[in-house]
């Protein structure tokens, strides 16, 4: 493979959304990174609510429990809000990227023995093969991680190009 190979992608927003937003990834409260924090906050909130209903039965010494659970609830809420903020920023970046793809005229991958280049409407990102740490491929997409990170849906290219890209990545990325 001494010559340069070009793969032209035909991006459709829906193809990328199916992958980026699968498994509740885009859900603020139930994405994989916020689901546990959401459930914990709800459980602590319910315990706090029950304690408020029975606060008249507490002696002065047991009022510390109410303060402690209130502190736990506040702590859970802060951690949840930080996670929601991260998911929200990620979702905003994904939507921005998808809007860019939706309007792009040129989306192509170019590679040879030394370099891998992605061109989106003239904005080129070039990396040497050694800049990539790993790649993952399955029946739906190829994900590439390194200096730049990419995700190429299988539906955006023809089968022959998808298999060629997968084979080339296996050959050039040393795990």
N, C-alpha and C positions, 0 to 999 in steps of 0.2 A: 504494500500500500504506500508507494512512494508519492503518488499523486494526491491531490486534494479531493476529498469527497464532500459533496454538498447534499444535505437532506432538507427538503422544503416541507415545513409544517403548515397545516391549514387549521389554525386555532379557532375553536368554537368555545365561547365562554362556558357553556353548559358542560363540556367535557372536562374542563379544569375545575369547575365548581363541584362536580361529582366526586372528584378526588380530594380537593382541598377541604371541602365542607362535609366529608363523610363522617359517620359516627359522632354526630353532634359537635364536631369541631368548632362550628361557628356559634354554638349556643353559649350565651354568656354565663348562665347558671349551671348548665349540665354538660359542658365540654369536659373531656377527660381531665383537664387540669383544674377544673373548678367543682366538679361533681361532689367529691368527698368533702370539700370545704362547705359547700352549700348544705349538704345533708347534716354535717356536724353543727353548723350554725342553726339550722332548723331545730335539731334535737335539743341543743342547749337553750334555745329560745323557748321551746315548749316546757322544759324543766323550769326555767325562770318564770314563765307564766304560771305554772302550777304553784311555785313557791310564793308568788304574789297573792294567789288566791288564799293560801293558808298562812299568810304572814301574821295574821291576828293570833294564831295559835302558838307563835314562837315566843320563847322567853327572850330576855335581853341578850343572854349568852348565845343563843342560836341565831341571832340576827346576822352574825358573821357569815353564815352559809349563804344568805341572800346577797350579801356584798360580794362574796367569792364567785358565785354563779353569775352575778351581773358583770363582774370583771371578765370572767371566761367568755360570756356572750359578746362583750365589747371586743375582746381579743379575736374571737372567731370572725366577727363582722369585719374587722380591719384586714385580717388575712384574706377573707373572701373578696373584699373590695380591691385589694392589690391584684389578686388573681383575675378578677373580672376586668380590671384595667388592662392587664397584659393581653387577655383574649380580645378585648375591644381594639387595642392597637394592632394586634396581629390581623384581625378581621379587616380593619381599615386598610392595612398594607395589601392584603390579598385583594380586596375590592379595587384598590387603585391599580394594582398589577393587571387584574382581569379587565378593567376598563381600557387599559393601555393595549392589551391583547385584542380586545374586541374591535378596536379601531385601527389595528396595524395592517399594513399592506404587505410587508415582507417579514417573514419569520423563518429563518433558516439556520441550520447547524452546519458548520464547516469544520472538517478535521483532516489531519494528516498524521505522520509519524510523531511529530513534536507538539503540535498545538491543537486546541479545541476552541472553536469560536462560535458564539451565539450572536446572531444579528437580528435585532428587532427594529425594523424601520430605520436602518442605518446606524443605530446605537449598537456598537460591537463590544462584546466582552470576550477577551481572549485569555486563555489559561494554558499553561504547559500541563502535560499529563501528570507530572509529579505534584501539581498543585491540588489534585483531588485526593481526598482521603478514602472515600469509598463510593460505591453506587449500589442501588437496589433495583431489582426489576421483578415485575410480576405480570399477570395477564392484563392489567389495566394501565400501567405506567412504568416509566423508568425515572428513578430519583438519583440525582448526582450531587454529592456533597464535597465542598472544598473551598477554594478561594471565593468562588461564586457557587450558589446552590441552584439547582434546576430541577424541574419536574416536567417530563414530556409524556403526555397521554398517548396511549397507543392509537386512540381514535383520531389523533391529529396528523397521523402519517400513514403511508401505505405499509402493509405487512412486511414487504421486502426491506424497506428502510428501517423499520422498527427492529427487525432481526439483525440487520447490519450494524445498527447503533449498539445493540446489546452485545453482539460479538466483539465489536471494537472496544467497548468499555471493559469487557472481561479481559481482553488482551492487554490493554494499556494501563489499567489501574491495579496496582499491586496492593493487596490487602494485608 
